[in-house]
Amino acid sequence: MTWWAVVRFLHVLGAALWVGGQLTVSLVVLPLARRLLDGERRGQVLTAVGRRFGVLTVAAFLPLQLATGVAIAWHKGVTWGMLAEPGYGRTLAAKLLLFCAVMAMAGAHGWASGAGRPRAARVLAIGSLVGSLGVVLLAAALPAT
């Protein structure tokens, strides 16, 4: 096993935790909270879950993804110019753009939740989740080099 295998593993692990966390909250925690908790308690629990997930994202996930992503790109010799080239470059560029959009939607979701805008928060959460799945799809589509 090489050092770069560990870096790639950490990158994939970070993505799995991020997307897996989103799916867990959306498909497990939220439906159970809606079914089992009254409105006030549900709001408290979901706010606490959202805050914890947000803190973990900012403190662990985002730095891990950025550091390992930059390291992998450097190791592969990726340049800004390569992002316009067919194959690996364009797929990576699409992944990076979608990742930035997902981070913007996730941040806006946190703001909308805190500002008492549940409809906007829901739309942004769904957009962030769908975008995250798109990032994983694009990662899987990256040609081996």
C-alpha positions as CSV (number, residue, x, y, z in Angstrom):
1,M,0.0,0.0,0.0
2,T,1.3,3.4,-0.9
3,W,0.9,6.8,0.7
4,W,-1.3,7.8,-2.3
5,A,-3.6,4.9,-1.6
6,V,-4.1,6.3,1.9
7,V,-4.8,9.8,0.6
8,R,-7.4,8.4,-1.9
9,F,-8.9,6.3,0.8
10,L,-9.3,9.4,3.0
11,H,-10.8,11.3,0.1
12,V,-13.4,8.6,-0.5
13,L,-14.0,8.1,3.2
14,G,-14.8,11.8,3.6
15,A,-17.2,11.7,0.6
16,A,-18.9,8.6,2.0
17,L,-19.3,10.2,5.4
18,W,-20.7,13.4,3.9
19,V,-23.2,11.7,1.5
20,G,-23.9,8.9,3.9
21,G,-24.7,11.4,6.6
22,Q,-27.1,13.3,4.3
23,L,-28.8,10.1,3.3
24,T,-29.1,9.0,6.9
25,V,-30.6,12.2,8.1
26,S,-33.0,12.4,5.1
27,L,-34.1,8.7,5.0
28,V,-33.8,7.6,8.6
29,V,-33.7,10.5,11.1
30,L,-36.2,12.9,9.5
31,P,-39.0,10.4,8.9
32,L,-38.6,8.9,12.4
33,A,-38.6,12.4,14.0
34,R,-41.7,13.3,12.1
35,R,-43.5,10.2,13.2
36,L,-42.4,9.9,16.8
37,L,-41.9,13.5,18.0
38,D,-44.3,16.4,18.6
39,G,-43.6,19.6,16.6
40,E,-41.5,21.4,19.3
41,R,-39.4,18.4,20.2
42,R,-38.9,17.5,16.5
43,G,-37.6,21.0,15.8
44,Q,-35.2,20.8,18.7
45,V,-33.8,17.4,17.6
46,L,-33.5,18.3,13.9
47,T,-31.9,21.6,14.8
48,A,-29.4,19.8,17.0
49,V,-28.7,17.2,14.3
50,G,-28.3,19.9,11.7
51,R,-25.9,21.9,13.8
52,R,-23.8,18.9,14.7
53,F,-23.6,17.8,11.0
54,G,-22.7,21.4,10.0
55,V,-19.9,21.6,12.6
56,L,-18.5,18.3,11.5
57,T,-18.7,19.4,7.8
58,V,-16.8,22.7,8.5
59,A,-14.3,21.2,11.0
60,A,-13.6,17.8,9.4
61,F,-15.2,17.0,6.1
62,L,-14.5,20.1,4.1
63,P,-10.8,20.4,5.2
64,L,-10.3,16.7,4.5
65,Q,-11.9,16.8,1.1
66,L,-10.0,20.0,0.1
67,A,-6.6,18.8,1.3
68,T,-6.9,15.3,-0.1
69,G,-8.4,16.5,-3.4
70,V,-5.6,19.1,-4.0
71,A,-3.0,16.4,-3.1
72,I,-4.5,13.9,-5.5
73,A,-4.7,16.5,-8.3
74,W,-1.1,17.6,-7.6
75,H,0.0,13.9,-7.7
76,K,-1.8,13.3,-11.0
77,G,-0.2,16.5,-12.4
78,V,-3.5,18.2,-13.0
79,T,-3.2,21.8,-14.2
80,W,-5.9,24.5,-14.6
81,G,-5.6,24.1,-18.4
82,M,-6.3,20.4,-18.2
83,L,-9.8,21.1,-16.7
84,A,-10.9,22.1,-20.2
85,E,-9.6,19.0,-21.9
86,P,-11.9,16.1,-22.7
87,G,-11.9,13.0,-20.5
88,Y,-10.4,13.3,-17.0
89,G,-10.1,17.1,-17.1
90,R,-13.7,18.0,-18.0
91,T,-15.1,15.3,-15.7
92,L,-13.0,16.7,-12.8
93,A,-14.0,20.2,-13.7
94,A,-17.7,19.2,-13.6
95,K,-17.1,17.4,-10.3
96,L,-15.5,20.5,-8.8
97,L,-18.2,22.9,-10.0
98,L,-20.9,20.6,-8.7
99,F,-19.1,20.3,-5.3
100,C,-18.9,24.1,-5.0
101,A,-22.6,24.3,-5.8
102,V,-23.4,21.6,-3.2
103,M,-21.4,23.5,-0.5
104,A,-23.2,26.7,-1.4
105,M,-26.6,25.0,-1.1
106,A,-25.6,23.3,2.1
107,G,-24.6,26.7,3.6
108,A,-27.7,28.3,2.4
109,H,-29.7,25.4,3.9
110,G,-28.2,26.1,7.3
111,W,-29.0,29.8,6.9
112,A,-32.6,29.1,5.8
113,S,-33.1,26.7,8.7
114,G,-31.8,29.2,11.2
115,A,-33.9,32.0,9.6
116,G,-37.1,30.1,10.0
117,R,-37.6,29.5,6.3
118,P,-38.5,25.8,6.3
119,R,-39.7,25.6,2.6
120,A,-36.4,27.1,1.3
121,A,-34.4,24.9,3.7
122,R,-36.1,21.8,2.4
123,V,-35.5,22.8,-1.2
124,L,-31.9,23.5,-0.5
125,A,-31.4,20.3,1.5
126,I,-32.9,18.2,-1.4
127,G,-30.7,20.1,-3.9
128,S,-27.6,19.5,-1.8
129,L,-28.3,15.8,-1.5
130,V,-29.0,15.4,-5.2
131,G,-25.9,17.4,-6.0
132,S,-23.8,15.3,-3.6
133,L,-24.9,12.1,-5.3
134,G,-23.9,13.8,-8.6
135,V,-20.4,14.5,-7.2
136,V,-20.1,10.8,-6.3
137,L,-21.3,9.8,-9.8
138,L,-18.7,12.1,-11.4
139,A,-16.0,10.8,-9.1
140,A,-16.9,7.3,-10.2
141,A,-16.8,8.4,-13.9
142,L,-13.3,9.8,-13.7
143,P,-11.2,7.9,-16.2
144,A,-8.3,6.0,-14.6
145,T,-5.0,7.6,-15.5
